[in-house]
Amino acid sequence: MTPKYEIIIYWSNEDNAFIADVPELSGCLADGETYQEALANAEVIIRECIETAQSLGREIPKPKGRLLFA
């Protein structure tokens, strides 16, 4: 199960890819050639960010739902 963090997806001309940003998890970013691929990659990276934080004994922020970053 993927936690319910907000994911912001946007096109990056510099990277020539869709970027998926998870603002509640610092540094948690993914990309993809398509919007759908970026979203799928974001779901994977969310799990990996959480697993890494757990292994390092860091606090994991609870999902807040809709944020007003965009």
C-alpha positions as CSV (number, residue, x, y, z in Angstrom):
1,M,0.0,0.0,0.0
2,T,1.3,3.4,-0.9
3,P,0.9,6.1,1.7
4,K,-1.3,9.0,0.6
5,Y,1.2,11.8,0.1
6,E,0.5,14.6,-2.4
7,I,2.4,14.2,-5.6
8,I,2.9,17.2,-7.9
9,I,3.7,16.3,-11.5
10,Y,5.0,18.8,-14.0
11,W,6.9,18.8,-17.3
12,S,10.6,19.8,-17.2
13,N,12.0,21.1,-20.5
14,E,15.5,20.9,-19.0
15,D,15.1,17.2,-18.2
16,N,12.8,16.5,-21.2
17,A,10.7,14.5,-18.8
18,F,7.8,14.6,-16.4
19,I,8.9,15.2,-12.8
20,A,7.0,13.9,-9.8
21,D,7.7,15.8,-6.6
22,V,6.5,14.6,-3.2
23,P,6.8,17.9,-1.2
24,E,6.1,16.3,2.2
25,L,9.1,14.0,1.8
26,S,12.2,16.1,1.4
27,G,14.2,15.1,-1.7
28,C,11.6,12.6,-2.8
29,L,11.5,13.1,-6.6
30,A,10.9,10.8,-9.6
31,D,10.7,11.2,-13.3
32,G,9.3,9.5,-16.4
33,E,8.9,9.9,-20.1
34,T,5.1,10.0,-19.6
35,Y,2.8,11.4,-16.9
36,Q,1.8,7.8,-16.0
37,E,5.4,6.6,-15.8
38,A,6.4,9.5,-13.5
39,L,3.4,8.7,-11.2
40,A,4.3,5.0,-11.1
41,N,7.9,5.9,-10.3
42,A,6.8,8.3,-7.6
43,E,4.9,5.5,-5.9
44,V,8.0,3.4,-5.9
45,I,10.3,6.2,-4.6
46,I,7.8,7.1,-1.8
47,R,8.1,3.5,-0.5
48,E,11.9,3.7,-0.8
49,C,12.1,7.1,1.0
50,I,10.1,5.7,3.8
51,E,12.1,2.5,4.0
52,T,15.4,4.5,4.1
53,A,14.1,6.8,6.8
54,Q,13.0,3.9,8.9
55,S,16.4,2.2,8.6
56,L,18.1,5.4,9.7
57,G,15.7,5.9,12.6
58,R,14.3,9.1,11.1
59,E,10.8,10.4,11.7
60,I,8.4,9.9,8.8
61,P,5.9,12.7,8.3
62,K,2.3,11.7,8.2
63,P,0.5,12.5,5.0
64,K,-1.4,15.7,5.3
65,G,-3.4,15.4,2.1
66,R,-3.9,18.3,-0.2
67,L,-1.2,20.9,0.3
68,L,-1.1,24.3,-1.3
69,F,2.3,24.0,-3.0
70,A,1.0,24.3,-6.5
